[in-house]
Amino acid sequence: MDCIIIDDEPAAIRIVEKYISEIPTYLEIKSTFYNAAQAISYLKENTIDLIFLDINMPGLSGLEFIKSLAKPPLFIFTTAYCEYAIDAFALDAVDYLHKPFSFDRFFRAVQKAENRLPEIHKYRTANSTNDSINAVFIKSDKKQIRVSLDDIQYIESIGDYCKVVTNKDSIITYLTLKNFDDMLPSYFIRTHKSFIINSKKIKSLYGNTVELITRDIPIGQSFRKKVYTLLNL
């Protein structure tokens, strides 16, 4: 399992590193962070199986950090506070280690994570297979409409529904942008809180704008780096 450690106390990070060094066969530390904000940037570019993280940290707490991730990996809280345990397990934490914790207790938590690893890999495999599909069914006006992915220009969120704009027409659906994020192949890119585009339809990029065949689409400031990374720019 590839893992990262997030804790604002260097001594706490060293303890987790020491325990991991004693079970080196299937745990590898990829990076450590003293605050959760740094880890968010890292996770946008890297795939991790497991996170060890504190709860009380300056800026973004461990609980807030997990809530901010759309698709979090497995995570184990390591904290000096007992009162957040219910909240932690409500977020589907693998385990909750109360500092100071023993190696034996740490090892049992890691084993729990190892047992749950297949569910993470199964989810990633299911997502990767999306790249091989060539059409989707979109529910609209009590019908399931088959839409070729090559025909989709972009998807726009408008209030309580989404508009799917194709080469021929537009389809109104109550599916959300998150639904489309989960069902569409990786070449469909979220450029803005209200837009997903088909990157195969891009004519050009300028500033914070993507020029498609049919219209220009904005690039949100928080999406800009990801968009340019996915397009290898």
NORFEN-V838384 format. One record per helix or strand. SS is the DSSP state (helix for helix, strand for strand). FROM is the first residue (numbers start at 1). LEN is the number of residues. Records with the same first field share a line. If there is no record, write none. Layout:
SS->FROM-LEN ; FROM-LEN
This chain:
strand->2-5 ; 28-6 ; 50-4 ; 74-6 ; 95-4 ; 135-6 ; 143-6 ; 152-7 ; 161-6 ; 170-4 ; 188-5 ; 195-4 ; 202-5 ; 209-4 ; 216-3
helix->10-12 ; 36-10 ; 62-7 ; 85-6 ; 103-30 ; 149-3 ; 177-7 ; 199-3 ; 224-7
